[in-house]
């Protein structure tokens, strides 16, 4: 189908705003990589009125999708891991246009996976892991087992992604296949949760016990980025932290992560008097060893 799409992408390549164009072909009838489309035309532009513009095409028995994405949106996806297919498109797709080797340079960066970029991604995944784990535990203690199960499955998924990133890889669409090779213990935990013949309550009970240890063992890597930010000042208000450029990516999970790290004696709090009697401002800092 590439020949059919050539006039479309050649027109886009002539725009000075276009940074690179990649074509991704479907790898199999069941592959999730292309969202069931035969071909994906992935176009990165410097700036755009909307962060993502999509068009669908058909030709004979085939269908194709064109995705035009702004550079800013693409970088956000790569940082947050919120659109995992994009990483695979960039790494495995066929480059048909590459202004100043933009995509080649990005591929090199993705393969090298700089440590600081990994640190931010690990922090974001750890925050999501803590949120899901705490919510799941709350539902379990309230005996809402199906809701607890839903959150636990998500928490294991974030734990799996955190483990993959920790080992220097990008989480793929088939993340459990990666985890099976990298850390079989987590894969086995997931299998037992899904396939065990024990009652749901018993499965969840055993999983919370195992998860407690696995989460505790990853506090250092998971909190590294947040602690780096905290160490930049003596003390922070929650508003200061929420407004920090990099911590904004943690979104609503930041507060839960901070409270978890306070409970684990990683972050300390300081009370500062307000004008109101008996009311104090709460400040946060790295706990001094």
C-alpha positions as CSV (number, residue, x, y, z in Angstrom):
1,X,0.0,0.0,0.0
2,X,3.0,2.3,0.3
3,X,2.9,3.1,-3.4
4,X,-0.7,4.3,-3.1
5,X,0.2,6.5,-0.1
6,X,3.3,7.9,-1.7
7,X,1.6,11.0,-3.1
8,X,0.1,11.8,0.3
9,X,3.4,11.5,2.3
10,X,5.4,13.2,-0.4
11,X,3.1,16.2,-0.2
12,X,3.5,16.3,3.6
13,X,7.3,16.0,3.2
14,X,7.4,19.2,1.2
15,X,6.1,21.2,4.1
16,X,8.9,22.9,6.1
17,X,7.0,22.1,9.3
18,X,7.4,18.3,8.8
19,X,10.2,16.7,10.8
20,X,9.9,13.1,9.8
21,X,7.6,10.4,8.3
22,X,7.5,6.7,9.2
23,X,5.4,3.9,7.6
24,X,4.4,1.0,9.7
25,X,2.9,-2.2,8.1
26,X,0.6,-4.6,9.9
27,X,2.7,-7.6,11.1
28,X,-0.1,-10.1,11.4
29,X,-3.9,-10.4,11.4
30,X,-4.0,-10.3,15.2
31,X,-1.3,-7.7,15.8
32,X,-2.4,-4.8,18.0
33,X,0.5,-2.6,16.7
34,X,-1.5,-0.9,13.9
35,X,-5.0,-0.9,15.5
36,X,-6.1,-3.4,12.9
37,X,-5.1,-1.1,10.0
38,X,-2.9,-2.5,7.2
39,X,-0.7,0.6,7.2
40,X,0.0,3.5,9.5
41,X,1.5,6.7,8.1
42,X,3.1,8.4,11.1
43,X,4.0,12.1,10.5
44,X,5.8,14.3,13.1
45,X,5.5,18.0,12.7
46,X,7.2,20.9,14.6
47,X,4.0,22.7,15.4
48,X,0.3,22.0,14.8
49,X,-3.1,23.6,15.6
50,X,-4.2,20.3,17.2
51,X,-1.7,17.9,18.9
52,X,-3.0,14.9,17.0
53,X,-4.8,14.8,13.6
54,X,-5.9,11.5,12.2
55,X,-7.3,10.5,8.7
56,X,-8.4,7.1,7.5
57,X,-8.1,5.8,4.0
58,X,-9.3,2.7,2.1
59,X,-7.9,1.2,-1.1
60,X,-9.4,-2.0,-2.5
61,X,-9.4,-4.4,0.5
62,X,-6.9,-2.4,2.5
63,X,-7.2,0.4,5.0
64,X,-4.7,2.9,6.2
65,X,-4.5,5.6,8.9
66,X,-2.5,8.8,8.8
67,X,-1.4,10.2,12.2
68,X,0.0,13.8,12.2
69,X,1.4,14.5,15.6
70,X,3.1,17.6,17.0
71,X,6.6,17.2,18.4
72,X,5.5,18.3,21.8
73,X,2.7,15.7,21.9
74,X,5.0,13.0,20.8
75,X,7.6,13.8,23.4
76,X,4.9,13.8,26.1
77,X,3.7,10.3,25.0
78,X,7.3,9.0,25.1
79,X,7.9,10.5,28.6
80,X,4.6,9.3,30.1
81,X,4.4,6.0,28.3
82,X,0.7,6.9,27.5
83,X,0.9,5.8,23.9
84,X,3.2,2.8,23.8
85,X,2.6,2.0,20.1
86,X,4.4,5.2,19.2
87,X,7.7,3.9,20.6
88,X,7.4,0.8,18.4
89,X,6.4,2.8,15.4
90,X,9.5,5.0,15.7
91,X,11.8,2.1,16.3
92,X,10.5,-0.4,13.8
93,X,8.8,1.6,11.1
94,X,10.2,2.4,7.7
95,X,11.6,6.0,7.5
96,X,10.4,7.6,4.2
97,X,11.3,11.2,5.1
98,X,13.8,12.4,7.7
99,X,14.6,16.1,7.9
100,X,18.2,16.6,9.3
101,X,18.1,12.9,10.5
102,X,15.5,13.9,13.1
103,X,14.0,10.3,13.4
104,X,17.4,8.6,13.3
105,X,18.6,10.8,16.2
106,X,15.4,10.0,18.1
107,X,15.9,6.2,17.5
108,X,19.4,6.4,18.9
109,X,18.1,8.2,22.0
110,X,15.3,5.7,22.4
111,X,17.8,2.8,22.1
112,X,20.3,4.4,24.5
113,X,17.5,5.4,26.9
114,X,19.4,8.0,28.9
115,X,19.4,7.4,32.6
116,X,17.7,10.7,33.5
117,X,14.8,10.0,31.2
118,X,14.5,6.6,32.7
119,X,14.5,8.1,36.2
120,X,11.5,10.4,35.4
121,X,9.6,7.5,33.8
122,X,10.3,5.2,36.8
123,X,9.0,7.9,39.1
124,X,5.8,8.3,37.1
125,X,5.2,4.5,37.0
126,X,6.0,4.2,40.8
127,X,3.4,7.0,41.6
128,X,0.8,5.2,39.5
129,X,1.7,1.9,41.2
130,X,1.3,3.4,44.6
131,X,-2.1,4.9,43.7
132,X,-3.5,1.7,42.4
133,X,-2.0,-0.4,45.2
134,X,-3.4,1.9,47.9
135,X,-6.9,2.1,46.3
136,X,-6.9,-1.6,45.8
137,X,-6.0,-2.2,49.4
138,X,-8.8,0.1,50.5
139,X,-11.4,-1.7,48.5
140,X,-10.1,-5.1,49.8
141,X,-10.4,-4.0,53.4
142,X,-14.0,-2.8,52.6
143,X,-14.6,-6.3,51.1
144,X,-15.3,-4.9,47.6
145,X,-13.2,-7.7,46.1
146,X,-14.0,-7.1,42.4
147,X,-13.0,-3.4,42.6
148,X,-9.9,-4.4,44.5
149,X,-9.1,-7.0,41.8
150,X,-9.3,-4.3,39.1
151,X,-6.9,-2.0,40.9
152,X,-4.5,-4.8,41.7
153,X,-4.3,-5.9,38.1
154,X,-3.4,-2.3,37.2
155,X,-0.9,-2.0,40.0
156,X,0.9,-5.1,38.8
157,X,0.9,-3.7,35.3
158,X,2.7,-0.5,36.6
159,X,5.1,-2.7,38.6
160,X,5.9,-4.6,35.4
161,X,6.5,-1.4,33.4
162,X,8.7,0.0,36.2
163,X,10.8,-3.2,36.2
164,X,11.2,-3.1,32.4
165,X,12.3,0.6,32.6
166,X,14.6,-0.1,35.5
167,X,16.4,-2.7,33.4
168,X,17.0,-0.1,30.6
169,X,14.2,-1.1,28.2
170,X,11.1,0.7,26.9
171,X,7.9,-1.1,27.9
172,X,6.4,-2.6,24.7
173,X,2.8,-3.3,23.9
174,X,3.5,-6.9,25.0
175,X,4.9,-5.8,28.3
176,X,4.2,-9.1,30.1
177,X,6.3,-11.0,27.6
178,X,9.2,-8.6,28.5
179,X,8.7,-9.1,32.2
180,X,8.6,-12.9,31.8
181,X,12.2,-12.7,30.6
182,X,13.4,-9.9,32.9
183,X,11.7,-10.7,36.2
184,X,9.8,-14.1,36.2
185,X,8.7,-13.5,39.9
186,X,6.4,-10.6,38.9
187,X,5.1,-12.6,35.9
188,X,4.3,-15.5,38.2
189,X,2.5,-13.3,40.6
190,X,0.3,-12.0,37.8
191,X,-0.4,-15.5,36.6
192,X,-1.4,-16.6,40.1
193,X,-3.8,-13.7,40.4
194,X,-5.5,-14.4,37.1
195,X,-5.4,-18.2,36.9
196,X,-5.4,-19.5,40.5
197,X,-8.3,-21.6,41.6
198,X,-8.3,-20.0,45.1
199,X,-11.1,-17.8,46.1
200,X,-10.8,-14.2,44.9
201,X,-10.4,-13.0,48.5
202,X,-7.6,-15.5,49.1
203,X,-5.8,-14.6,45.9
204,X,-6.0,-10.9,46.7
205,X,-4.8,-11.5,50.3
206,X,-1.7,-13.4,49.1
207,X,-1.0,-10.8,46.4
208,X,-1.1,-7.9,48.8
209,X,1.5,-9.6,51.0
210,X,3.8,-10.3,48.0
211,X,3.3,-6.8,46.5
212,X,4.2,-5.2,49.8
213,X,7.7,-6.7,49.5
214,X,8.1,-6.0,45.8
215,X,7.0,-2.3,46.2
216,X,9.3,-1.8,49.2
217,X,12.3,-3.2,47.3
218,X,11.7,-0.6,44.6
219,X,11.3,2.5,46.8
220,X,14.8,3.7,46.0
221,X,14.5,3.5,42.2
222,X,10.9,4.6,42.2
223,X,11.3,7.7,44.3
224,X,14.7,8.7,43.0
225,X,13.4,11.4,40.6
226,X,11.1,13.0,43.2
227,X,13.9,13.0,45.8
228,X,16.2,14.7,43.3
229,X,13.6,17.5,42.9
230,X,13.0,17.8,46.7
231,X,16.7,18.1,47.4
232,X,16.9,21.3,45.2
233,X,15.3,23.3,48.1
234,X,15.3,23.0,51.9
235,X,11.5,22.6,52.0
236,X,8.5,22.6,49.6
237,X,4.8,23.3,49.9
238,X,2.5,20.8,48.0
239,X,1.6,23.7,45.6
240,X,5.3,24.3,44.8
241,X,5.7,20.6,44.0
242,X,2.5,20.4,41.9
243,X,3.7,23.4,39.8
244,X,7.2,22.0,39.2
245,X,7.7,21.4,35.5
246,X,8.7,17.7,35.8
247,X,6.4,16.8,38.7
248,X,3.3,18.0,36.8
249,X,3.6,14.7,34.9
250,X,2.8,12.8,38.2
251,X,-0.6,14.5,38.1
252,X,-3.1,13.4,40.8
253,X,-0.8,10.6,42.0
254,X,1.8,12.9,43.4
255,X,0.1,13.5,46.8
256,X,-0.5,9.7,47.4
257,X,3.1,9.0,46.5
258,X,4.4,11.7,49.0
259,X,2.2,10.3,51.8
260,X,3.4,6.8,51.1
261,X,7.0,8.0,51.3
262,X,6.4,9.8,54.5
263,X,5.0,6.6,56.0
264,X,8.1,4.8,54.8
265,X,10.4,7.5,56.4
266,X,11.8,8.6,53.1
267,X,10.3,12.1,53.1
268,X,9.8,14.2,56.3
269,X,7.3,17.0,57.1
270,X,7.8,20.3,58.9
271,X,5.0,22.4,60.5
272,X,5.2,26.2,60.2
273,X,2.8,28.4,62.1
274,X,0.1,30.3,60.3
275,X,-1.9,33.3,61.5
276,X,-4.6,30.9,62.7
277,X,-4.1,29.5,66.2
278,X,-3.2,25.8,66.2
279,X,-3.1,25.7,62.3
280,X,0.2,25.0,60.6
281,X,1.5,25.0,57.0
282,X,2.9,21.6,56.0
283,X,6.3,21.5,54.3
284,X,8.1,18.6,52.7
285,X,11.7,17.7,52.4
286,X,14.1,14.8,51.9
287,X,14.5,12.9,55.2
288,X,18.0,13.4,56.5
289,X,19.8,10.2,57.3
